[in-house]
Amino acid sequence: MRKLVLCSGKVYYDLLAERTAQGIEDVAIGRLEQISPFPHDHLQSEAKKYPNAEIVWCQEEPKNAGAWFYVRQRIVTAMRAVRAVAPTYAGRKPAAATATGHAKTSAKEQAKLVAEALA
């Protein structure tokens, strides 16, 4: 696998559907439904399965409103037992509001973040 996309929540289903629709076979998706306490053991076992994979955190919330700033350093710490990683972010830009308020804009942003995570 070239990439391991980590996520939490509904975005998992969007990632899974798009990966299937595009026939992408070299991207794994890992769900972290409980991030506190952080699942270090689970993440280490995922890292061992995909030793050369780029690590990406994907979230549908704006960058400043979701879990990214919480999980970023914890991913680094958990992975340290397996290998050094520098996780990257795939998601919406920082925003003052949690949603755009426009369905078309929201759908476009969602499609973009899913595509970015799987690219």
C-alpha positions as CSV (number, residue, x, y, z in Angstrom):
1,M,0.0,0.0,0.0
2,R,1.3,3.4,-0.8
3,K,-1.1,5.3,1.6
4,L,-2.9,4.7,4.8
5,V,-5.8,7.2,5.3
6,L,-6.9,7.5,8.9
7,C,-10.3,9.0,9.7
8,S,-13.1,9.1,12.2
9,G,-16.8,9.3,11.6
10,K,-18.9,9.4,8.4
11,V,-16.1,10.4,6.1
12,Y,-15.0,6.8,6.2
13,Y,-18.0,5.8,4.1
14,D,-17.3,8.6,1.6
15,L,-13.7,7.5,1.3
16,L,-14.7,3.8,1.0
17,A,-17.3,4.6,-1.7
18,E,-14.9,6.7,-3.7
19,R,-12.1,4.2,-3.4
20,T,-14.4,1.5,-4.7
21,A,-15.8,3.7,-7.5
22,Q,-12.3,4.7,-8.7
23,G,-11.0,1.1,-8.4
24,I,-8.1,2.3,-6.1
25,E,-6.3,-0.7,-4.7
26,D,-3.2,0.9,-3.2
27,V,-4.8,3.0,-0.5
28,A,-5.9,1.5,2.9
29,I,-8.5,3.2,5.1
30,G,-8.2,3.0,8.9
31,R,-11.0,4.0,11.2
32,L,-10.2,5.6,14.6
33,E,-13.6,5.8,16.2
34,Q,-12.2,6.3,19.7
35,I,-9.5,8.9,19.8
36,S,-9.5,9.4,23.5
37,P,-7.8,7.5,25.0
38,F,-5.8,7.3,21.8
39,P,-5.6,3.8,20.3
40,H,-1.8,3.5,20.1
41,D,-1.8,-0.3,19.8
42,H,-4.4,-0.3,17.0
43,L,-2.4,2.3,15.1
44,Q,0.9,0.4,15.5
45,S,-0.7,-2.8,14.1
46,E,-2.0,-0.8,11.1
47,A,1.5,0.7,10.6
48,K,3.0,-2.8,10.6
49,K,0.6,-4.0,7.9
50,Y,1.6,-1.1,5.7
51,P,5.3,-0.4,6.4
52,N,5.9,2.0,3.6
53,A,2.6,3.8,3.4
54,E,2.2,7.5,3.6
55,I,0.0,8.4,6.6
56,V,-2.9,10.8,6.0
57,W,-5.5,12.1,8.4
58,C,-8.8,12.9,6.7
59,Q,-11.6,14.8,8.3
60,E,-14.7,16.6,7.0
61,E,-14.7,19.3,9.7
62,P,-12.6,22.4,9.1
63,K,-9.0,22.0,10.0
64,N,-9.4,24.1,13.1
65,A,-12.6,22.4,14.3
66,G,-11.9,18.7,13.9
67,A,-9.5,16.2,15.5
68,W,-6.4,17.0,13.4
69,F,-4.6,19.0,16.0
70,Y,-5.4,16.4,18.7
71,V,-4.4,13.3,16.7
72,R,-1.4,14.6,14.7
73,Q,1.2,14.3,17.5
74,R,-0.5,11.1,18.8
75,I,-0.1,9.5,15.4
76,V,3.6,10.4,15.4
77,T,4.0,9.0,19.0
78,A,2.1,5.8,18.3
79,M,4.0,5.2,15.0
80,R,7.4,5.8,16.6
81,A,7.5,2.2,17.8
82,V,7.3,1.1,14.2
83,R,8.8,3.9,12.1
84,A,9.1,7.6,11.9
85,V,6.1,9.3,10.2
86,A,5.0,12.8,9.4
87,P,1.2,12.5,8.9
88,T,-0.4,14.9,6.4
89,Y,-3.8,16.4,6.5
90,A,-6.7,16.0,4.0
91,G,-9.7,18.1,4.7
92,R,-11.3,21.5,4.7
93,K,-9.4,24.7,5.3
94,P,-9.7,26.4,8.7
95,A,-13.0,28.3,9.0
96,A,-15.0,30.3,11.5
97,A,-18.1,28.2,10.9
98,T,-18.4,24.5,11.0
99,A,-20.3,24.4,7.7
100,T,-20.6,26.7,4.6
101,G,-24.4,26.9,4.7
102,H,-24.6,26.0,1.0
103,A,-25.3,22.4,0.0
104,K,-23.5,22.8,-3.4
105,T,-20.4,24.3,-1.8
106,S,-20.4,21.7,1.0
107,A,-20.7,18.8,-1.5
108,K,-17.9,20.3,-3.6
109,E,-15.6,20.6,-0.6
110,Q,-16.4,17.1,0.5
111,A,-15.6,15.7,-2.9
112,K,-12.3,17.6,-2.9
113,L,-11.2,16.4,0.5
114,V,-12.0,12.8,-0.4
115,A,-10.1,13.1,-3.7
116,E,-7.2,14.7,-1.9
117,A,-7.1,11.9,0.7
118,L,-7.1,9.1,-2.0
119,A,-4.7,10.8,-4.5
